[in-house]
Amino acid sequence: MKQVLIVDDVKGWRDFNSNVVDEIFSGEVEITTADCAKAAYDILLTEKPFDIIITDMQMEDDFAPKFAGEWLIEQIKTFSRYMNTKVVIISASYNARHIAEILGVECIPKSTALKCISAYKEILV
């Protein structure tokens, strides 16, 4: 069973991403959600390793000038148990793709995520 962490400050996006991931893996997935980068980091410290982590970029402002999601990904990269974890940014931020490239992770713009579920399949499967 796949273990997935979904991080977004908007409940609608957490639910949307959860539904898409559940559909892609035909229910053979356990989904954990967090509403901010700090909460996600706390989960990463205490929970079993995740196979996939999906995060928004623009959440709490505590990490300015970085986005909260950017900070979270940098933290994920410090854990040896997450070396093989697929990390995906799903964000409306204008520079999300650029940040994803720098951090070596995947990216789906929210505008694409809403229209093209196959974008998830291409990255997650």
Backbone bond lengths (Angstrom), bond angles and torsions (degrees), N, CA, C in turn:
res aa  C-N    CA-C-N  psi(-1)  N-CA   C-N-CA  omega(-1)  CA-C   N-CA-C  phi
1 M - - - 1.453 - - 1.528 109.05 -
2 K 1.324 115.77 130.96 1.463 121.55 178.65 1.522 110.19 -73.51
3 Q 1.322 115.28 140.31 1.457 122.94 175.37 1.528 107.60 -106.83
4 V 1.331 117.41 122.08 1.461 121.87 -175.22 1.524 109.76 -127.82
5 L 1.329 115.56 134.79 1.464 122.47 173.57 1.523 107.79 -111.21
6 I 1.330 116.84 127.51 1.465 122.54 178.70 1.518 108.16 -118.42
7 V 1.355 115.56 125.08 1.462 121.62 -175.63 1.529 109.40 -122.11
8 D 1.316 116.56 118.75 1.466 121.77 176.42 1.518 107.70 -161.65
9 D 1.312 117.04 141.21 1.456 120.17 -179.14 1.524 112.91 -79.01
10 V 1.314 117.16 -9.87 1.463 121.72 179.90 1.533 108.94 -104.47
11 K 1.328 115.95 118.41 1.465 121.03 -177.64 1.526 112.01 -56.38
12 G 1.309 117.22 -39.31 1.466 121.29 179.17 1.521 112.17 -57.97
13 W 1.322 116.42 -40.27 1.471 120.20 178.08 1.519 111.40 -72.91
14 R 1.331 118.20 -37.50 1.472 119.79 175.47 1.525 109.72 -60.44
15 D 1.332 116.26 -44.16 1.458 120.73 179.73 1.529 111.29 -66.47
16 F 1.331 117.53 -44.50 1.465 121.53 179.90 1.528 110.18 -59.77
17 N 1.337 116.59 -50.58 1.463 120.08 179.95 1.524 111.44 -62.52
18 S 1.320 117.32 -39.59 1.468 121.10 178.19 1.524 111.00 -61.01
19 N 1.329 116.47 -45.19 1.466 120.71 179.61 1.521 112.29 -62.99
20 V 1.323 116.92 -42.61 1.459 120.79 179.72 1.529 110.24 -64.64
21 V 1.325 116.83 -46.62 1.462 120.82 -179.60 1.527 110.43 -62.74
22 D 1.319 117.45 -42.88 1.459 121.62 178.59 1.523 110.53 -60.67
23 E 1.317 117.08 -41.74 1.462 121.42 178.80 1.526 111.17 -65.74
24 I 1.318 117.50 -44.64 1.469 121.18 -178.53 1.528 111.09 -60.69
25 F 1.318 116.91 -40.32 1.464 120.44 -176.91 1.533 112.28 -98.85
26 S 1.318 116.68 16.73 1.468 123.10 174.93 1.527 112.81 49.45
27 G 1.317 116.25 40.82 1.450 120.57 177.52 1.517 114.70 78.02
28 E 1.325 117.67 -3.53 1.476 121.61 179.26 1.524 109.60 -87.43
29 V 1.329 115.08 53.08 1.451 120.79 -175.17 1.531 108.92 -148.28
30 E 1.315 115.35 143.85 1.457 120.57 172.59 1.518 106.98 -112.24
31 I 1.333 116.31 119.68 1.456 121.72 -173.93 1.525 109.85 -108.35
32 T 1.333 114.86 129.98 1.457 122.70 173.24 1.519 106.12 -114.86
33 T 1.332 117.53 141.24 1.465 119.74 179.45 1.520 110.53 -123.60
34 A 1.326 114.10 155.37 1.466 122.12 175.23 1.518 107.37 -140.46
35 D 1.351 115.96 146.96 1.463 120.08 -176.65 1.528 113.52 -98.46
36 C 1.330 117.49 3.78 1.461 120.75 176.18 1.527 109.46 -163.21
37 A 1.317 115.70 166.33 1.465 121.23 -177.70 1.521 111.68 -64.21
38 K 1.333 117.03 -39.27 1.471 119.72 179.85 1.521 111.58 -62.56
39 A 1.322 116.88 -44.15 1.466 120.71 178.60 1.526 110.63 -63.94
40 A 1.325 116.52 -40.02 1.467 120.33 178.22 1.521 110.67 -63.13
41 Y 1.314 116.79 -42.26 1.462 120.76 179.15 1.527 110.13 -61.41
42 D 1.308 117.33 -42.91 1.468 120.71 177.57 1.528 110.92 -60.63
43 I 1.323 117.21 -40.20 1.465 121.46 176.93 1.531 110.02 -63.29
44 L 1.325 116.72 -43.04 1.467 120.37 -179.90 1.525 111.70 -61.73
45 L 1.322 116.90 -30.81 1.463 121.15 179.40 1.527 112.18 -74.23
46 T 1.321 117.62 -28.90 1.461 120.20 -171.00 1.522 115.08 -111.72
47 E 1.283 118.64 -22.05 1.459 121.38 -174.21 1.525 112.17 -94.92
48 K 1.333 114.97 168.12 1.458 120.14 174.27 1.529 109.07 -66.15
49 P 1.316 117.35 158.74 1.479 120.13 -178.07 1.532 112.74 -60.38
50 F 1.309 114.69 148.96 1.458 122.02 178.20 1.516 110.15 -101.71
51 D 1.340 115.40 148.10 1.462 121.30 175.73 1.522 110.66 -83.59
52 I 1.334 115.63 -32.92 1.470 121.86 -177.27 1.524 108.17 -138.83
53 I 1.340 115.81 136.09 1.462 121.22 173.26 1.526 107.09 -125.59
54 I 1.320 115.63 123.11 1.463 122.39 177.83 1.517 107.04 -111.94
55 T 1.331 116.55 126.98 1.464 119.06 -178.87 1.517 112.72 -136.86
56 D 1.307 114.21 145.67 1.455 122.86 169.23 1.527 106.96 -77.81
57 M 1.304 118.04 167.35 1.467 121.43 176.06 1.519 110.92 -99.59
58 Q 1.320 116.41 -47.94 1.463 121.59 -172.07 1.526 110.53 -93.68
59 M 1.338 114.89 98.78 1.463 120.65 177.63 1.523 107.06 -128.82
60 E 1.330 118.40 -121.41 1.461 119.41 179.85 1.532 111.07 -68.36
61 D 1.330 116.12 154.44 1.467 122.17 -175.83 1.523 113.62 -91.49
62 D 1.308 117.97 9.24 1.464 122.34 -173.09 1.525 114.87 -64.37
63 F 1.319 117.56 -15.89 1.467 120.56 -172.34 1.521 112.94 -112.22
64 A 1.329 116.83 13.61 1.467 121.58 -179.75 1.533 109.64 -54.68
65 P 1.319 117.58 140.43 1.461 127.40 12.42 1.527 114.38 -83.83
66 K 1.321 119.15 -0.83 1.460 120.79 176.64 1.526 109.18 -80.30
67 F 1.335 114.44 155.84 1.456 120.04 170.24 1.528 107.95 -74.58
68 A 1.320 116.75 153.46 1.465 121.11 178.16 1.531 111.01 -59.94
69 G 1.325 116.72 -41.55 1.464 120.24 179.05 1.518 112.50 -64.80
70 E 1.309 116.30 -35.89 1.463 121.47 176.81 1.531 109.72 -62.99
71 W 1.333 116.57 -46.34 1.461 121.39 176.93 1.519 110.41 -59.44
72 L 1.332 116.95 -44.47 1.458 120.90 -178.74 1.526 111.20 -60.50
73 I 1.311 117.06 -44.70 1.470 120.16 179.98 1.528 110.38 -63.29
74 E 1.310 117.31 -40.49 1.464 119.94 176.77 1.532 110.75 -59.74
75 Q 1.337 116.96 -37.93 1.464 120.48 178.13 1.527 110.84 -68.80
76 I 1.333 116.56 -42.43 1.464 121.10 178.77 1.523 109.99 -55.84
77 K 1.316 116.31 -41.06 1.467 121.83 -177.54 1.526 112.61 -65.30
78 T 1.327 118.73 -14.83 1.467 120.86 179.58 1.529 112.43 -86.38
79 F 1.323 117.86 -11.38 1.473 122.18 -179.50 1.526 110.03 -92.17
80 S 1.319 117.00 122.43 1.472 119.12 178.37 1.527 111.21 -63.99
81 R 1.337 118.39 -31.87 1.467 120.04 -178.35 1.530 112.91 -70.02
82 Y 1.326 117.52 -11.73 1.465 120.70 178.46 1.533 112.97 -106.01
83 M 1.329 116.75 13.07 1.466 120.07 -179.46 1.531 112.41 -58.55
84 N 1.331 117.24 -34.55 1.465 121.10 -177.73 1.519 113.01 -103.55
85 T 1.316 116.61 11.12 1.461 121.12 179.87 1.523 109.71 -80.08
86 K 1.322 115.59 133.94 1.467 120.53 176.24 1.527 107.77 -78.93
87 V 1.329 116.56 123.77 1.464 122.15 178.81 1.521 108.02 -113.20
88 V 1.336 115.32 130.59 1.460 121.31 -176.71 1.524 109.47 -129.79
89 I 1.320 115.81 127.66 1.464 121.80 172.62 1.520 107.27 -90.40
90 I 1.328 116.36 126.97 1.466 120.99 170.98 1.521 104.88 -122.72
91 S 1.334 115.27 105.61 1.455 120.14 -169.11 1.523 112.18 -148.17
92 A 1.324 114.76 154.94 1.461 121.13 173.24 1.526 111.25 -95.24
93 S 1.319 116.98 1.02 1.459 121.23 -179.67 1.534 110.65 -61.63
94 Y 1.315 115.75 136.06 1.464 120.91 -176.81 1.530 112.93 -60.73
95 N 1.321 117.91 -27.64 1.468 120.07 -176.23 1.532 112.67 -112.54
96 A 1.325 117.43 22.45 1.471 121.29 -178.15 1.527 111.45 -59.75
97 R 1.319 117.79 -42.93 1.479 120.26 -179.81 1.534 110.63 -61.82
98 H 1.310 116.29 -42.92 1.469 120.62 179.75 1.528 110.25 -62.63
99 I 1.311 117.57 -45.29 1.466 121.63 178.55 1.519 110.16 -63.01
100 A 1.328 117.15 -41.39 1.469 121.27 178.62 1.528 110.81 -60.18
101 E 1.321 116.48 -43.19 1.469 120.18 178.37 1.524 110.99 -61.30
102 I 1.322 116.96 -46.10 1.463 121.23 -179.60 1.532 110.99 -61.23
103 L 1.342 116.57 -40.46 1.461 121.05 -176.80 1.536 112.94 -86.41
104 G 1.325 116.88 -7.39 1.464 120.44 178.17 1.520 113.82 72.66
105 V 1.337 116.09 37.62 1.464 120.85 179.32 1.536 109.40 -125.68
106 E 1.322 115.76 173.84 1.465 121.84 179.44 1.523 110.38 -86.02
107 C 1.335 115.97 163.66 1.462 120.63 179.78 1.526 110.63 -147.88
108 I 1.325 114.85 135.44 1.458 121.73 170.99 1.526 106.52 -128.28
109 P 1.322 118.25 116.43 1.468 119.05 175.25 1.526 109.81 -62.15
110 K 1.322 117.46 144.52 1.464 120.23 -178.97 1.525 111.46 -59.60
111 S 1.323 117.52 -33.31 1.469 119.43 179.03 1.531 110.77 -63.34
112 T 1.325 117.47 -35.54 1.463 122.00 177.10 1.529 110.02 -74.88
113 A 1.320 116.64 -41.44 1.467 121.11 -178.73 1.526 111.11 -56.63
114 L 1.314 117.18 -39.05 1.462 121.04 -178.94 1.522 112.67 -68.81
115 K 1.319 117.05 -31.08 1.453 121.27 -173.34 1.518 114.20 -100.54
116 C 1.325 117.12 -22.00 1.464 119.35 -166.58 1.532 110.78 -138.60
117 I 1.316 115.49 87.09 1.460 120.41 179.99 1.526 110.51 -62.85
118 S 1.319 117.08 -25.11 1.471 119.89 179.81 1.529 111.42 -63.57
119 A 1.333 117.76 -22.41 1.470 120.33 176.73 1.519 109.29 -62.55
120 Y 1.317 117.88 -37.74 1.470 121.80 176.26 1.528 110.01 -64.29
121 K 1.343 115.62 -46.39 1.469 120.21 -177.18 1.522 111.04 -60.07
122 E 1.328 116.34 -42.23 1.462 120.59 -178.67 1.521 111.50 -60.37
123 I 1.302 117.51 -35.33 1.461 121.92 -176.70 1.522 112.11 -89.69
124 L 1.330 118.16 -41.30 1.454 121.22 -170.47 1.530 114.95 -85.71
125 V 1.321 117.10 -26.90 1.469 119.07 -175.33 1.517 111.13 -96.49
